[in-house]
Amino acid sequence: MTMEAKTRAVEGRLMDLAGLNYVVKFVIGDDGALVIDGKSMPPRLAEDSDEADCTIRLSGPDFDALIAGTLNPTLAYTLGKLKIDGSMGVALKLASMLEE
């Protein structure tokens, strides 16, 4: 999936993240990064920022599966497919919102 397609996929799930109240940055392999501003209402994609409450690193295919709902975020973390920098609590909240 191209970065543009990844961006559209995230845009399609932004309302699922209403109430997140944090900024989360996804670093997607060598493809780049997407930043979700969950502090705004409605949530929106933001410019690349170092000010994220939580940074999640994963490969492009794993990101695609995560956003599609076919990759369980907790399992991905346990298997080492997903790395978390920053608040684990924010990552857990995001995981629960993506699994719904």
C-alpha positions, -999 to +999 in steps of 0.1 A: +000+000+000+014+034-009+018+062+017-012+080+001-033+049+005-022+045+041-032+081+048-066+075+033-071+043+054-063+063+085-086+091+075-114+065+072-108+054+108-103+088+125-138+090+140-131+056+157-105+075+176-127+103+190-119+107+227-083+095+223-071+129+237-034+122+228-011+127+198+002+094+184+029+091+158+032+060+135+066+055+120+059+031+091+092+013+081+110+033+054+076+047+041+074+077+065+053+087+094+017+096+101+006+116+131-029+114+146-039+144+166-065+129+190-066+160+211-086+178+184-123+171+178-128+155+154-094+138+154-072+147+125-040+139+108-013+163+118+021+173+104+050+151+113+059+160+149+083+151+176+057+162+202+038+129+202+026+113+235+034+079+220+054+068+189+046+034+174+070+018+150+061-010+126+065-022+090+043-011+062+025-044+058+019-046+096+006-010+096-018-019+068-031-050+087-034-029+120-055-003+104-076-029+085-083-046+118-067-079+109-036-075+132-042-075+169-021-047+184-014-065+216-003-096+198+018-075+174+036-059+204+041-093+220+056-107+188+079-077+184+062-065+152+053-033+169+076-011+190+064+016+214+082+048+225+065+070+251+034+062+270+023+026+271-010+037+285-017+058+254-008+028+232-032+006+252-060+031+248-053+033+211-053-005+208-086-008+225-101+018+201-087+001+170-101-033+181-137-020+185 
